[in-house]
């Protein structure tokens, strides 16, 4: 009986390492990005993943899109195309004192 568990121990350890170093951080990042997208509002300055800078004019929750005003005009983007990391630099979080 003890040999059976001993055979699978390396596989269990390997799965645990993969989970804690790959799967869990990805789930945490996805949850953070979903929260970021839900907190977007009109007037926020954002940067898309393609590098386009602009300000949000309209948000459409039905199809998950938004209209961004850039220097060259208005462009419609998917909310998933907005970069969380780069946009956070434009809109710094206010710290409470």
HELIX and SHEET records of a PDB file:
HELIX    1   1 UNK A    2  UNK A   18  1                                  17    
HELIX    2   2 UNK A   19  UNK A   23  3                                   5    
HELIX    3   3 UNK A   24  UNK A   38  1                                  15    
HELIX    4   4 UNK A   79  UNK A   81  5                                   3    
HELIX    5   5 UNK A   84  UNK A   90  1                                   7    
SHEET    1   A 4 UNK A  45  UNK A  47  0                                        
SHEET    2   A 4 UNK A  53  UNK A  60 -1                                        
SHEET    3   A 4 UNK A  65  UNK A  70 -1                                        
SHEET    4   A 4 UNK A  73  UNK A  78 -1                                        
END                                                                             
